[in-house]
Every structure is written in structure tokens, then in C-alpha cells.
Amino acid sequence: MRRLLRPPPPARRPIAALLVGYPLWWALGFGGLSLVVLAVPMAVVLWRRRPIAVPKGMGLWALLIAGYLVSALMLGEMPPGTYGDLGAGRVLGYAMRLALYLSLMIMVLYLGNLTPDELPQRTLVRMLGVLCVTTVAGGLLGVLAPGFQFTSPLEMALPEWIGGNSYVRNLIHPTAAQVQHVLGHASPRPEAPFEWANAWGSNISVLLIWFVVGWWTYGGTVRRLLCAAVVALATVPIVYSLNRGLWIGLAVTVAYVLVRARSRTALAVGAALAAAALAFWAGPLGAIVAQRLDSPHSNRIRAFTVAGTLEAAAHSPVIGYGNTRNAFGNYQTITTGRTDWCAECGHPPLGSDGQLWLLLITQGYTGAALYIAFFAGAVRRFRHDRTPIGQAGTLVMILVLMYMVVYDGLVTALILYLVSYALLWRNAPVPGAAPPGPAGSRALTAPIGTNGAAGTEPILNDNRAVTDPMRTVGGVTRGRLRAVGNEAGRPTRTTGTTTTAPMEAFR
């Protein structure tokens, strides 16, 4: 209990405030925009420990940001089939996305440059687990009290021309659920504590992966019992979310576990999942899933906006248009705007049905290629990491590439994707990654793990061993070390080139 009440070390506080304190940010109206606020103290931490370690592949993200800067030149242009004038709303949306892309890069560098003493891997994983519990609680709130909502302090402070924008309102107005007619009648789709229902679906699938790693794989009896209870409760909002992308993502996750797990583990997991599936389909939740699969409500809308996005992107394939554009009409009619006789009419924004389509309209094919290369490169570099964190992180990178065609990454989803990327970087070096430093970094420049005395202090990181080049501090030669682990995850203490007996993994 004393450990839980103890405040985190100063360098760890920004990420703890983001993940553990996320419900407070949501209530204040910031939600995922809290990253822009917290990127400031993260940047201060980085500034104080220059020069900074940079992971392989981060240059692609930097190019993505550079390309987005160039795309501002097209903010005033209109592709065929769209309408609207350059105004404050379009510029504000562009500036918000740019701030988020920059903040995400700062967050990755900040996490990768913290030492394992300042932020152990398991601590970061368990912070994600806390956010998972928050997400499950928010999902249950959306099922039980779908009408719950309130005006946030940020919403009160913003002028009407900003806060009244539908996109901005989704970000700053806390609601428990989106009520939609997906099944032909009003159905609540949980979204708390995120910006919309699809964001909840994407995020819960990623958070459940890290929750199981932190609370089951690395947990004792009590944590495992709590893990099983939370996962069981999560099935209710997962089904009521009516989110087919989420269900497919969970199926991919199960298949990935079965393929990469050891034979006995795979058999046990398969048997447990088969039993759970039979129990599920026999219950009332199975009927909801079947009804949703028979009601492809959003397929025609997505087909319309994707076709419009591809047509628009073809007119500016290199740098895009900087922001989304509204299409004339919708998939049902060329009439623009809602009317008494056409409640479904409206102006669907192009690029609103997945991160891939958003990148195509905002940054052209160049931006989309850089995004895909960034996450596909992570899969390539870290796929051989057999540690629980390595396998979980690689799975998340695979899900990112799948989700980009159906889910927007901004705002909160990309935060979880990039935290997962940082976890991979911080983990053990793997084939294709260049030591020294955090796995795959080009350089390790901050002192790690020295104890102020002769010799070295080992760093436990659930990883294989890497001994950094020797350095001299105060006349004493020291080696900077990373923790080691064999197939059973047992770290080994290493000094120089001499390896002593294995020691138990820390919790």
C-alpha cells in the first residue's frame, strides 16, 4: 500500500499523468489533447539530458511531420467534388494535428531516454493496464448510462465558434456513449473516456494486450484473478460497441497468440478460447453480434467517402491538402445538408474513415507511405523479440497497419500506438537493431544505472544482455549495462564480458 501511495519520480510524472491520470484530463475536456500539454515537461526532461538517443525509424516520423508542414501550402485549395472556403476552422484543425504529431515524437524520445531505474518496463506496461481498467469502466458506463454527459471546463472556456464545431465538440465534451441507429433502432455504442465509439474500440483492443502482459504474464495470483475479472467484464461493452473492426482485431490477436505461443501454451489457450466462444454464442450477447453482422450500416458511407478521398488525393498526390474537405452530398443523394425528408443527408468529411484515408487527403500518397513504412519497419526490426513485451509490442504494430483502413489514429489511438513503439525500443536488442542503447537506437547518450562506486550496476529490463562501451567517470572506468533474459525471462547480471549466475526476474 505504501508503494501505491508513493509519488512517482519526477522524470516519470508526465507519462504517469497521461496514462494513469487520463480520466481527469477527460473530465476537464482535454482528453487526448492532454498530450500536447504534457509534451512540454517531457521536452524539458529531454533538454536536460542532451544529446538524445533516437531510435531507428524515427526519421520516417520526422519526414511525416516535415511533409505535413509542406502540405499547409494547399490549405486554400479545393479538390473536385468538395466545397468550402479557407477559414479559421480549417487552419485550427491543421494546427491541432501538427501539434499532436510533434507531441507524439517528443513522447517517444522522452520514454526511450528514461533509464530503467527511472521508468522500469513493467511499470510502464502497468500504467497502460490502469488505463485499460479505466476504459472498461467507461465502456460499462456507456452501456448502463448511455445518456451520461456533461459540459467540461475547457468547453466552457472556449468561444462558441470553436467549441461549437462538431469535431472539436467530440474532443472536449465528455459523453458516455454515441447513440446510433446501426441495428435499425437506437443503440448506445460506448465511447468513454475517449472521443468517439471507434476510438474506444481501437484503444480497448490495444490496452487489453498490455493489461494481460502486465497483470497476467508478470502478475501474481491476486493480479491474475483481477485480470480475469476485468477481461470478463470487458466483453459486455466490447459486444455492445457494435464495432466490427474491434472484433476482427481481437480475432487477429488470438490467432497471433496461438501462432507465437509454445505448443502447450497454445493448446491451453485454444481450449480456453473455444470454451469461452461456445458460452458466448449461447448467451444473449451472441445474438447482438449476429444482428450487427447482418446490418452493414456503415459500408455504403465508407465506400462513398473512400472513393471521394482517392479522387481528391489523385489531384495532389505528393503533399495532399493539409486538412480534410467536405464532400458534396452523400452516398444516398446529391442533396447537401440535412432536411426533414432526408435525415441521413449531410456533408461527410473526406478522410474521416481511417488513418490511411486521412493521410491521403492531408498529405497525399507520400504521407501514407511514410506512415506505413514507420510501423511496418517496427514489425520487421522487432519481430524476433520473443519476450512478452516484444511479442505484445509487435502485435500492436500489426494491428496499427490493419486498423489504419477503418480507424482514425488521432487523437488517442496514436498515443497508445507510439507508447507501444517506445516499449519495443526500450526492450532488448533484436536482430536488425543496433546497440548500444535502448533496443534499436543509434546512440545511447544518457548515463544509465551507475551507482556512484567502482564497477557497474546492472539494469533489469526483461531483456537479453547488451554491454555498452566502457566510459570513464571521475577516473573510474565503468560499463553501462542492460538487463538480460533467457527464454524463461530470467535476467542475467553482466559485468564487462563476464556473466555470473542467473537471478530472478524483478517485479
C-alpha positions in Angstrom: 0.0 0.0 0.0 2.8 2.4 0.8 4.3 1.8 -2.7 1.0 2.7 -4.3 0.7 6.0 -2.4 4.3 7.0 -3.0 4.5 9.7 -5.7 6.4 8.7 -8.9 9.9 10.0 -9.5 10.0 13.5 -11.2 11.1 12.2 -14.6 8.3 9.7 -14.6 5.5 12.1 -13.8 4.5 13.3 -17.3 3.8 9.8 -18.6 2.0 8.8 -15.3 -0.1 11.9 -15.6 -1.0 11.0 -19.1 -1.9 7.3 -18.7 -2.9 7.0 -15.0 -4.4 10.5 -14.8 -6.3 10.3 -18.1 -9.8 10.2 -16.5 -9.1 13.6 -15.0 -8.0 15.0 -18.4 -11.1 13.6 -20.0 -13.3 15.3 -17.3 -11.5 18.6 -17.8 -12.2 18.4 -21.6 -8.7 17.8 -22.8 -8.8 14.0 -23.3 -6.1 13.1 -25.9 -5.2 16.7 -26.3 -3.6 16.4 -22.9 -0.5 15.0 -24.7 0.1 18.5 -26.2 0.1 19.9 -22.6 2.3 17.2 -21.2 4.8 17.3 -24.1 6.1 20.5 -22.6 7.5 18.8 -19.4 8.6 15.8 -21.5 10.6 18.2 -23.7 12.2 19.8 -20.6 13.3 16.3 -19.4 14.9 15.7 -22.9 16.6 19.1 -22.9 18.3 18.4 -19.6 19.8 15.2 -20.8 21.2 16.1 -24.2 22.4 14.6 -26.5 19.3 12.5 -27.1 19.1 8.8 -28.1 17.0 8.4 -31.3 15.5 5.0 -32.4 15.9 3.6 -35.9 12.9 4.5 -38.0 12.2 7.8 -36.2 13.5 9.7 -39.2 10.4 8.5 -41.1 8.2 10.1 -38.4 10.2 13.3 -38.7 9.7 13.2 -42.5 6.0 12.7 -41.9 5.9 15.9 -39.9 8.0 17.8 -42.5 5.6 16.7 -45.2 2.7 17.9 -43.1 4.4 21.3 -42.8 4.7 21.5 -46.6 1.0 20.5 -47.1 0.0 23.8 -45.4 0.6 25.3 -48.9 -2.6 23.5 -50.1 -5.0 24.6 -47.3 -6.7 27.1 -49.5 -7.1 24.7 -52.5 -10.3 22.7 -53.2 -10.2 19.3 -54.9 -13.1 18.4 -57.3 -16.3 17.2 -55.6 -15.7 19.2 -52.4 -16.7 22.6 -51.1 -15.8 25.2 -48.5 -13.6 28.2 -48.0 -10.3 28.6 -46.2 -11.3 29.7 -42.7 -10.2 29.7 -39.1 -11.7 26.2 -38.5 -9.6 24.6 -41.3 -6.4 26.3 -40.0 -7.2 25.3 -36.4 -7.6 21.7 -37.4 -4.3 21.7 -39.2 -2.5 23.3 -36.3 -4.0 20.8 -33.9 -2.9 17.8 -35.9 0.6 19.3 -36.3 0.9 19.8 -32.6 -0.2 16.2 -31.9 2.3 14.8 -34.4 5.1 16.8 -32.8 4.0 15.8 -29.3 3.9 12.1 -30.2 7.6 12.3 -31.4 8.6 14.1 -28.2 6.8 11.4 -26.2 8.6 8.6 -27.9 12.0 10.2 -27.4 11.2 11.0 -23.8 10.2 7.4 -23.0 13.2 6.0 -24.8 15.7 8.3 -22.9 14.4 7.5 -19.4 16.6 4.9 -17.7 15.1 1.7 -16.4 15.6 2.9 -12.9 13.5 6.0 -13.6 10.8 4.0 -15.5 11.0 0.2 -15.5 9.4 -1.6 -18.4 6.8 -3.3 -16.2 5.8 0.0 -14.6 5.1 1.5 -18.0 3.1 -1.6 -19.0 1.1 -1.5 -15.8 0.3 2.2 -16.4 -1.3 1.1 -19.6 -3.1 -1.6 -17.6 -4.5 1.1 -15.3 -5.8 2.9 -18.4 -7.3 -0.4 -19.6 -9.3 -0.7 -16.3 -10.5 3.0 -16.8 -11.5 2.1 -20.4 -13.5 -0.9 -19.3 -15.2 1.1 -16.7 -16.1 3.8 -19.2 -17.4 1.1 -21.6 -19.7 -0.2 -18.9 -20.9 3.3 -18.1 -21.8 3.7 -21.8 -23.8 0.5 -21.7 -25.6 1.2 -18.4 -26.0 5.0 -18.7 -25.6 5.9 -22.4 -27.1 9.4 -21.8 -24.5 10.4 -19.3 -22.6 13.6 -20.4 -21.6 17.0 -19.0 -20.0 20.2 -20.1 -16.3 20.3 -19.4 -14.4 23.3 -18.1 -12.5 23.6 -21.4 -15.7 23.6 -23.3 -17.0 26.4 -21.1 -13.8 28.4 -21.7 -13.7 28.1 -25.5 -15.6 30.6 -27.7 -18.7 29.2 -29.5 -17.1 29.3 -32.9 -14.5 26.8 -31.7 -16.4 24.7 -29.1 -19.5 24.6 -31.4 -17.6 22.8 -34.2 -18.8 19.2 -34.3 -15.3 17.7 -34.5 -14.0 19.9 -31.6 -17.1 19.1 -29.6 -16.4 15.4 -29.8 -12.9 16.0 -28.3 -13.9 18.3 -25.5 -17.4 17.3 -24.5 -17.4 14.2 -22.2 -20.1 11.6 -23.1 -20.6 8.0 -22.1 -21.8 6.7 -25.5 -22.8 7.5 -29.0 -26.4 6.6 -29.7 -26.7 5.4 -33.3 -29.2 3.5 -35.4 -26.8 0.8 -36.6 -29.3 -2.0 -35.9 -32.3 -0.1 -37.2 -33.1 1.3 -33.7 -31.3 3.5 -31.2 -28.3 1.6 -29.9 -25.7 3.0 -27.5 -22.1 2.5 -28.5 -19.6 3.1 -25.6 -17.0 5.8 -26.1 -16.0 7.0 -22.6 -13.3 8.1 -21.8 -12.4 8.7 -25.5 -13.5 10.9 -28.3 -15.9 8.6 -30.1 -17.0 4.9 -30.3 -14.5 3.8 -32.9 -11.7 5.3 -30.8 -12.9 3.3 -27.8 -12.9 0.1 -29.9 -9.4 0.6 -31.2 -8.0 1.6 -27.8 -9.5 -1.3 -25.8 -8.0 -3.8 -28.2 -4.5 -2.4 -27.6 -4.9 -1.8 -23.9 -6.2 -5.4 -23.3 -2.9 -6.7 -24.8 -0.8 -4.7 -22.4 -3.2 -5.4 -19.5 -2.7 -9.1 -19.9 1.1 -8.8 -20.2 1.3 -6.6 -17.1 -1.3 -8.2 -14.9 -1.2 -11.9 -16.0 2.2 -12.6 -17.5 4.1 -10.6 -14.9 1.5 -10.9 -12.2 1.0 -12.9 -9.1 -2.2 -14.7 -8.0 -4.1 -11.6 -7.0 -3.3 -9.7 -10.2 -4.2 -12.7 -12.3 -7.6 -13.0 -10.6 -8.2 -9.3 -11.2 -7.1 -9.7 -14.8 -9.5 -12.5 -15.5 -12.4 -10.5 -13.9 -11.6 -7.3 -15.9 -11.3 -9.2 -19.2 -14.6 -10.9 -18.5 -16.3 -7.6 -17.7 -14.8 -6.1 -20.9 -16.8 -8.5 -23.1 -20.0 -6.6 -22.4 -19.0 -3.2 -23.7 -17.0 -4.9 -26.5 -20.2 -6.5 -27.8 -22.4 -3.5 -27.3 -19.8 -1.3 -29.1 -21.1 -3.0 -32.4 -17.6 -2.5 -33.6 -16.7 -5.0 -36.3 -13.1 -3.6 -36.6 -12.6 -4.3 -32.9 -13.9 -7.8 -33.2 -11.6 -8.5 -36.1 -8.7 -7.1 -34.2 -9.4 -9.4 -31.3 -9.6 -12.4 -33.6 -6.2 -11.4 -35.1 -4.8 -11.1 -31.6 -6.0 -14.6 -30.6 -4.5 -16.0 -33.9 -1.2 -14.3 -33.2 -1.0 -15.7 -29.7 -1.8 -19.2 -30.9 0.9 -19.0 -33.6 3.7 -17.5 -31.5 2.9 -19.3 -28.2 4.7 -22.5 -27.3 2.8 -25.7 -28.1 1.4 -26.4 -24.7 0.5 -22.8 -24.1 -1.2 -22.6 -27.5 -3.2 -25.8 -26.7 -4.3 -24.4 -23.3 -5.2 -21.0 -24.7 -7.0 -22.6 -27.7 -9.1 -24.8 -25.4 -10.0 -21.9 -23.1 -11.0 -19.7 -26.0 -13.1 -22.4 -27.6 -15.0 -22.9 -24.3 -15.4 -19.2 -23.9 -16.7 -18.8 -27.5 -19.3 -21.6 -27.0 -20.5 -20.0 -23.8 -20.6 -16.6 -25.5 -22.6 -17.7 -28.5 -25.1 -19.5 -26.3 -25.8 -16.3 -24.4 -27.7 -13.1 -25.2 -24.5 -11.2 -26.3 -24.0 -13.7 -29.2 -27.4 -12.6 -30.7 -26.2 -8.9 -30.7 -23.1 -9.8 -32.7 -25.1 -11.8 -35.2 -27.5 -8.9 -35.7 -24.7 -6.5 -36.2 -23.0 -8.6 -38.8 -26.4 -8.7 -40.7 -26.6 -4.9 -40.6 -23.6 -3.5 -42.6 -24.9 0.0 -41.8 -21.7 1.9 -42.5 -20.4 0.1 -45.6 -22.1 2.4 -48.1 -21.0 5.5 -46.2 -17.4 4.3 -46.1 -17.4 3.4 -49.8 -18.6 6.9 -50.7 -16.0 8.7 -48.6 -13.1 6.4 -49.6 -13.9 6.8 -53.3 -14.1 10.6 -52.8 -10.8 10.6 -50.9 -9.0 8.7 -53.6 -10.3 11.0 -56.3 -9.2 14.1 -54.3 -5.8 12.6 -53.5 -5.2 12.0 -57.2 -5.2 15.8 -57.7 -2.5 16.4 -55.1 -0.7 13.0 -54.7 2.6 14.3 -53.2 1.6 16.8 -50.5 -2.2 16.4 -50.1 -4.4 19.3 -49.0 -3.3 19.8 -45.3 -6.8 19.1 -43.9 -10.0 17.2 -44.6 -12.6 18.5 -47.1 -16.4 18.2 -47.1 -17.9 16.3 -50.0 -21.0 17.3 -51.9 -23.9 15.2 -50.8 -23.5 11.7 -49.5 -24.0 8.1 -50.7 -27.8 8.5 -50.9 -28.3 11.8 -52.7 -26.5 14.8 -54.2 -28.6 17.0 -51.9 -26.4 18.8 -49.5 -27.4 19.3 -45.9 -30.0 17.5 -43.7 -33.6 18.1 -44.4 -36.9 17.0 -43.0 -37.3 14.3 -45.7 -33.6 13.2 -45.7 -32.3 12.9 -42.2 -29.3 10.9 -43.5 -28.2 13.7 -45.8 -25.1 15.7 -44.9 -21.6 16.6 -45.8 -19.3 13.7 -44.8 -15.7 14.8 -44.5 -13.3 13.0 -46.8 -10.6 11.2 -44.9 -12.8 10.5 -41.8 -13.0 6.7 -42.1 -9.5 5.7 -41.2 -6.0 7.0 -40.7 -4.9 5.9 -44.2 -7.6 7.9 -45.8 -6.9 10.9 -43.6 -3.2 10.8 -44.6 -4.2 10.6 -48.3 -6.3 13.7 -48.2 -4.0 15.7 -45.8 -0.5 14.6 -47.0 -1.0 12.6 -50.2 0.4 9.3 -51.0 3.8 10.4 -49.7 2.4 10.8 -46.1 0.6 7.5 -46.3 3.8 5.7 -47.5 5.8 7.2 -44.6 3.2 6.2 -42.0 3.1 2.6 -43.3 6.9 2.4 -43.5 7.2 3.6 -39.9 5.1 0.9 -38.4 6.0 -1.8 -40.9 9.6 -1.1 -40.1 9.0 -1.7 -36.4 7.4 -5.1 -37.2 10.5 -6.0 -39.3 13.0 -4.9 -36.7 11.4 -6.3 -33.6 9.6 -9.4 -34.8 12.3 -11.7 -33.4 11.9 -10.4 -29.9 10.5 -13.4 -28.0 10.0 -11.6 -24.7 6.4 -10.9 -23.6 6.8 -7.2 -24.1 8.5 -7.8 -27.5 5.7 -10.0 -28.8 3.0 -7.8 -27.4 4.5 -4.7 -29.0 5.0 -6.4 -32.4 1.3 -7.4 -32.3 0.3 -3.8 -31.7 2.3 -2.7 -34.6 0.5 -5.3 -36.8 -2.9 -4.0 -35.5 -1.9 -0.5 -36.4 -1.4 -1.4 -40.0 -4.8 -3.2 -40.0 -6.7 -0.5 -38.2 -5.5 2.3 -40.5 -8.1 1.4 -43.1 -11.0 1.6 -40.6 -10.0 3.8 -37.6 -8.6 7.3 -37.3 -5.4 7.4 -35.4 -5.9 10.8 -34.0 -6.3 11.6 -31.2 -5.9 8.9 -28.5 -5.2 5.8 -30.7 -1.8 7.1 -31.9 -0.8 7.9 -28.3 -1.2 4.2 -27.5 0.5 3.1 -30.7 3.5 5.3 -30.1 3.8 4.2 -26.4 3.8 0.6 -27.7 6.6 1.6 -30.1 8.6 3.1 -27.3 8.2 -0.1 -25.3 9.7 -2.0 -28.1 12.6 0.4 -28.4 13.3 0.2 -24.7 13.2 -3.6 -24.8 16.0 -5.9 -25.6 18.0 -5.5 -28.8 16.9 -7.9 -31.6 18.4 -8.9 -34.9 18.4 -5.8 -37.1 18.6 -3.4 -34.2 21.9 -1.6 -33.5 23.2 -1.5 -29.9 24.3 0.2 -27.8 21.4 1.9 -26.1 17.7 1.2 -26.0 16.9 -1.5 -28.5 17.5 -0.2 -32.0 18.7 3.2 -31.0 21.5 4.9 -32.9 23.2 6.2 -29.8 22.8 6.0 -26.0 23.9 9.2 -24.6 22.4 9.4 -21.1 24.2 7.6 -18.2 22.3 4.5 -17.2 22.5 2.5 -14.0 25.8 3.6 -12.4 25.8 3.6 -8.6 28.5 6.1 -7.9 31.0 3.4 -7.0 33.7 1.4 -8.8 32.2 -1.2 -11.1 28.8 -1.2 -12.6 25.2 -1.5 -11.6 23.1 -3.9 -13.8 19.9 -2.7 -15.3 17.0 -5.2 -15.3 14.8 -4.7 -18.3 13.3 -8.2 -19.1 15.7 -8.4 -22.0 18.8 -10.1 -23.3 22.1 -8.7 -22.3 23.9 -5.8 -24.0 27.1 -4.4 -22.6 27.6 -0.8 -23.6 31.0 0.6 -24.5 33.2 1.5 -21.5 33.3 5.0 -20.3 35.3 6.9 -17.7 33.5 8.9 -14.9 35.6 10.6 -12.2 38.6 8.5 -13.1 36.7 5.2 -12.7 36.1 3.1 -15.8 32.5 1.8 -15.9 30.4 -0.1 -18.4 26.8 0.7 -19.0 24.7 -2.4 -18.9 21.3 -3.6 -20.0 19.4 -6.4 -18.4 19.4 -9.9 -19.8 16.9 -12.6 -20.0 16.9 -16.2 -21.3 13.9 -17.9 -22.9 12.3 -18.2 -19.5 12.6 -14.4 -19.0 15.3 -14.8 -16.2 17.6 -11.8 -16.3 21.4 -12.3 -16.1 23.8 -10.0 -14.3 26.6 -9.0 -16.6 29.8 -7.1 -15.8 32.1 -6.3 -18.7 32.3 -9.6 -20.6 31.9 -11.9 -17.5 28.5 -13.4 -16.9 27.6 -14.7 -13.4 24.7 -16.9 -12.3 21.2 -16.0 -13.4 19.0 -14.1 -10.9 15.2 -14.0 -10.5 13.3 -11.5 -12.6 12.2 -8.4 -10.7 8.6 -7.4 -10.4 
